[in-house]
Structures are given as structure tokens and as C-alpha cells.
Amino acid sequence: MSRLRDGDRVALRLPNWLGDFVMAEPLVNALHERERAGRGPTTLIGPARPLALFDGRFESLSRVPLGAGRDERVADWRGHDAAVFLNASFESAARAWLAGVPNRHGWLRGGRSCLLNGGGVPARERGAAALGRGRKGRFPRWLPRPFETVCQELGGWIGVTVTRRRPRLVPTREALADRDERAAQLGLDPAQPYLLLNAAGRPGSAKAWPPARWLELIRRLADDGMPLVVVSAPDEDEVALRVAASPRPGVFPLLTPAPELPELLAWTAGAAVLVSVDSGPRHLATATGVPAVVLYGSTDPRHTADFLTDQRALVAALDCAPCHRERCPLVGAEHLACLDALQPDAVRELVNGLLAGSRGWREAEPIG
């Protein structure tokens, strides 16, 4: 493994998952500082939707947005001296190898290890459940590691110091204007405190809180008097649709269309508290410093445990959790028990605790 030399041209393959993408921002910032110091340029290769979260920042970095008919190509990697992979894709490593990139860095695991000449091997369980939680996997699983820590370590391996570990995202003026326009249509004043509820989740997912639980939480929080903004993702909007079908004063579902990520960032940055399952939007709260209550089902909170000062994790103490499965394999009363055990009253109590201890509502300084 060789460290970056001054003048080396770096291609950084960003993660596809929104949460990991947000957690990679400190490494992107460190590479941006490297370029500003005249030590070499960087190209960002990654999905177009989350790349829009960097609008107004890192403007000197080249970008290769993927998706919407634009797939990753060997040509995207040509002309670079080093490739750094924050995704787990074999294909990305193969394209960089075919493009003749001499130094290729990432986690050395799986079939792509033979294509990399720099990186590290993550720690595994030693024949037991990770740190005593959950059931033992069929094969030794990776030990829980916050992804921002992984990115910091990978930066150290290539000689790039990540001086700020917490991700930072700031909405643009355009995104704030989109939020304010939608709020006006809904009859909501975004200059007043509001709660943001990320009530998204694929039906049957082991990460999706049941709609009945969300609706009960909405009823109870609405009684407390603070406006509730309910957001969801396309095809994961059952709760928002049911809220829209039975309007209630002070409850505002964001539908038709669901907000794009820059607008969602603006809604998150202005919220008093976010309530979310363990999915990408909860990381937007981390990156904007917004207090959050996070509901965990099949995932292990220790994978995202670095910045819990102003976040509260609600997780059921069950023998079967965390299993890290997308679908629950159990049947009967045990099916999705990790999610059913999370009660709306407990969520409401955590929300009110964060509100009582918060420094008050504040708006992020926009970019642009």
C-alpha cells in the first residue's frame, strides 16, 4: 500500500446508501482541503441524488453523478493515480483496475480484495454474537463500526488527515425556498418550531416501524401542540397517505411529490426534533446538529453510535436482535418483535426530553 503523493489525482467512489454517503462527508472535506492546498485534485464518483447535498460546497472537486441512465464506466477512472472505494462494489474496483489506476484502496474483503493493493481488513466476531448482542450469524459477522470511523481510518491509510469527524451539511438558499414554498401551500409557518417525523419504510422491512405505531405516535404528539411534519420516501408513504386521508390540525404530510434530498435537508435543518427509523434521513439530523429519536429494529445502534450526544436510540432488548436482516425470518409472536416492542409512549417521552433539554429552535445558515 502506498500513501498519496503530492500531485496525485484521486478518484473517490462514494457510497450508494444515503446514510453512509452523509457519514463520508468529513473525508470529502479533507480531500477538498488537500486540493485547496495544491496537493492534488479529487473526483467524486457517486449517485446523483445524494451528490446534490454537496451543492454550494466542494465546488473545485470534479463530479461524476451516477444514476438516471448514467452508469459507472471504466473511462470515469482513467487519468487518476489513486482510487478510494467507500462502497463495497466489486465492479467499481474492477473498472478502476481496467482503467490502469495504479493505487486502489478500500476494505479488503470479499472477491474484490485481489483488485486492491491498499486498505485494511475489518474485524469479525470470534465465533459469537457481536459483543454479546443478538444471535450468532451463520458466518462470523463484521464487528459493529461507525462508518465515519471507517472513513477516517481509510483516510489515514492513504495519508489524508480527517480533522473533523462529524459530518456537516448545510441547505442551500434554493432548498430553503423550496421548503418555504411548500410550507406556505400547507399553511405552515416554518419559522416556528415543528417536529419532523420520517415515517418511511418498505412494507415488511425489519427496519420499518408499523404504520399503526406511527399513527398512534402522531395522535399523541399532536395533542402536545407542536406542528408535526410527516415525510416519507416514494413507495414508502403509507403513513403519510393515511395522514392525508384523515386530516388533523397541526399535522402536515409532505406528499405529491415527496421532497428531493436538498429540500429534505432544509426541513431537517429547521426541525426542533426528528423522529426516524434507522435510515438515511436520521443521518441528515446528525449532519445538521438536530436532536433525534431513532427507532432500531434489525440494525445495531453501535454502527452509528459516534454522535449520540443529542440523539436517543430506542431499541428492544431481545435475543434475536440485532440480526441485520432486511426481512424477519421468525413467525408468530416473534415476527418483527423488535419493532413491535417499541411503544409510542416511549418515543413521545424521549421527544419531550430532547425538547426540554434543547437550546431552542434554530435555523442553519444557508449556502448560496
N, C-alpha and C positions, 0 to 999 in steps of 0.2 A: 504494500500500500504506500502510495506517495502522497504527500501533502501538496496543496495548491502552491504554485509558484507565482510570483508577481507577473502579471500579464496573461495568466491562464484564463481562457474563456470557459465559463461554467454553464452547463445546462441543468436546471433543477426541475425534476419531474415531481410536480405537486400531487398530493393525494386526491382521489376522486370523491371520497366521503367528506361532507361538509365539515363535520366536527374536526377531523384530522387536518383538513385544509386550514381551518382557523388556527389550530394549535401550531401550525408550521409558520405562522406569520413572523415570530421572532427570528427564525433562521433566514427568512426572506429579507427582513430588515438588516440582519448582519451582512448578508451578501450585497445589499444595496449600499451599506456603509463602505464595504470593501471596494465597490465600483467608484463611489464618490471619492475615495482616497487614491484613485488611479491605479489600483492593483489588479484590475481585470473586470471585464463585463460579465453579466449574467443574463441568461434567457430563461424565462419562466414558461414551462410547458404544463398545461393542466386544463381541467374542464372550464368552459367559458362562463357558466353561471356563477360559481364562486369567485372566479377571477375578477368579476365586476365589483367585488367587495374591496378590491385594491384601487378602484378608480380614485384619482386625485392623489395617489401615493405611488412611490416607486416608478415614477414616470420614465426614468432613464433606463429601466430594465426592459429588454425586449420580451414580447409575449407571444406565445403560440396557443391560442384558445382552441380547445377541442370540443367536439360535440356538434349537434345540428348538421350532420353530414360531413363534418371535418374530422377525420380520423388521424391518429398519430402516424407519422411517416418516418422512414429512415432519413429522409432529407432534413427533417427537423433537428437531427442530432449532428449533422455534418458541420465541420468547421469548429467544433468545440474541443477543448483539451481535456475536459473532465465532465463526467455525468454524475449527478447525485440523485438517487431514487428514494423518494418518500412514499412511494406506493409499493405494492407487493407484486407487481406485474412481471411475469417472465417476458412478455412481448416487448415491454419498454427496454429492458436490459438487452434483449436480442437486437433491437433496432439500433441502439447505441453501439453495440459491438459490430454490427454490419456496417455502420457509418464510420467505423475506424476511430472512435473516441478512445484514446489510449488509457485513461484512468476512469474507472467505473466503480462508484461507491454506493453501498447500501447494506441492508441487513442480509447477512449470509445465511439464508435458509431456503429450503426447497430447491427445485431444479435450476433456478437462476444463479445459484452460488457459483457454478462453473463459468458464468459470464462476467462475474465481478472480480476485481483484483484489489478491492479495498472495502473495509467495513468491519462489522462485528457480528457475533452470534449471540442472540438473546438467551437469557437464562430460562430454563424449563423447570417444571415441577420435578421433584425427585421421587416419582412413584406414588405420590399422594396428592390430595387436593391442595390447590394453591393456598399456602399459609393457613391451612385448616378450614377453608371456607368452600362449601359446595361439594358436589360429588366428584370423585376422581374421573378423569376423562379416559376414553378408550386408549389414548396415547398420551404421553406427558405433554401437558399444555404449556404455553408460554406463561411465565410469571407475569402478574399484572404490573404494567409500567405505564405511567402517564406519557402520552405521545409527545408532549412538549419536551419532556426529559429526553426521549429518544432523539428528537431533532437536535437538541443541544449537544448530545454526545456525538452524533454524526458530524455536526459542525466541528467539534473538537478534533475528530479523526482526520478531517481534511485541512485543519489549521485555521478555521474560521471561529472566532470567539463570539458566542451569543451572549451579549451583556445584559439583555432584557429578556427574561424568561416568560413573562406573562404576555399573551397576545394583546394587540391593540388594534381596534378597528374604529373608524370614525365615519359617520354618514356624510355624504356629500350634500350640498345645498339642494341639488336636484332631487335627491331621495327624500329629504325633509319636506320639500314642496309637494312631492307625490303623497307623502303621508298626510300632510295638512289638507290637501285637496280631498282625499278620501274621507278624512275625519269630518270635514265640513259637510260632505254629502250624507254622512251618517248622523250629523247633529251632535258631534262630539268635539269638545274643546281640548286639543292635545297639549295646551299649556297648563292643564290641570292634571293632578296625579291620576293615574289609571294603572290597573293590573293587566298584565298580558298573559294569556293562557295559550300555550302551544298544545292544543288538543288534537294533535295529529297522530296517526298510527295506522299501519296496514291491518285490516281485519284479520284476527287470529295471530298476529305477531306477539311474540313473547316480550316485546318492549312496549306494547300499546296498552295503556290503561283502558279498561272497559268504558264504552260510552255512558253507561248508566252511572258510573262513578263520577265521570266528568260533569254530567248534568246535575247530579246532586251537589257537587262542589260549587258549580255555578250558582245554584239556588242559594246556597248558604253564604257565599261571598257577596252575592248581590244584596243580601239583607244587611251587610255591613256598610253599604252606601257608596263605596268607591266604584267608579265605572270599570267594567270588565271588557277587554278587547280579546276576542277569541279568534285565533289564527290556526290555519291548517295547511297542509300541502295538497296539491291536486291528487285526487283518488284516495285521499286520507281525510276526507272532510265530513264524515258522518255527523260528528258532534256539531260542527258549525252549521250544517244544513238543518239539523234538528232545532238548534237555537233560532235560526232564521225563520223556521216554520212556526215557532211559538214565541213571538217577540216578547221581550220582557224589558221594562225600563232600565236603562243603565247597562245593558248588555249589548255589545256591538260585534257581530261576526264579520270577519273580513273575507268576502266572497266575490266572485264574478268581477275580476279574476282574483285568485289568491295573489298576495304580494310577491313580486320578484325579490330576490335576496337584498338588493340595496334598500328597498322600501322596508323590508322586514327588519333590517339593521336599524333603520330610523325609528321604527316602532319600538324596538327593543331598547335603544339608547334612551328613549324618553320614559320608559316604564318605571313605576315605583318598585315592582317586584315581578319577576317572571315565574310562572309555574309551567314545568315542562317534563315530559318523559326524557329519558337519556337519548337524545337525538341531537342533530346539528344545531338547532336554534338555541339550546341551552349553552352552547359554546359562544354564541353571539353575546350572551349575557356576560360570560367571563371576559370577553374582549372589550366590552363597554363598561365594565365595572358595575353592572346592575345586579342587585341581590336576586337570588333564585332559589326556588324549591324544586328539586329534581327527583323524579319518581323512577326507581330502578326495578326492573323485573329480572330478566335473564342475565343482565350485564353486571360486572363487578365495579362498584364505585371507585375502587383503588386504581382503575385505569385512568381516571380523571380527577384524582384527589389532590392535585397540587395547589389549587386555588379555592379552598372551601371556607376561607375567612368570612365571606359574605354569601355563601351558599349553604343550603341544608339538603342533605341526602336522606331520602326516605326509602328504606329497603327492608324487606321482610326477612326475618331470621329463620330461614328454612333450610333443611338438609339438602334439598335439591338445587338451591340457588347459591351462587350464580352458575348457570350451565353454559352461557354464551351461545345458546341455540336461538335460531330465528323462530322456530316453531316448537311448542311444548310437546314432548313425546308422551307425557303422562295422561292418564284418563281418569274419569270420575271426579271425585272431590279434589284430587291432586292437580288436575289440569289447570294451568295458569294460576296456581295458588299463590305464587309470588306476587302477582298483580292484584288478585282479589283481596289479599291481606292488607293492602294499602287503603286506609279509610279516609274519606273526605274530611272528617273532623280533624284528623291528624295533620292533613295538608293545610287546612284553614288555620290551625294553631301555629304552624311554622310560618305561614304568610304573615299573620298578625305579629308574631315575634320579630320578624325582619322589619316590618313597618315600624314597630315601636323602637327598634334599635337603629334604624337607618338615619342617615344625615339629611333626610328630606329629599324631595324630588329635585332633579337637576337635569338640564339639557346638555348634551355633548356639543362642543364647539364643532360646527360643520366644516367640511373641506370644500374649497372652491368658492 
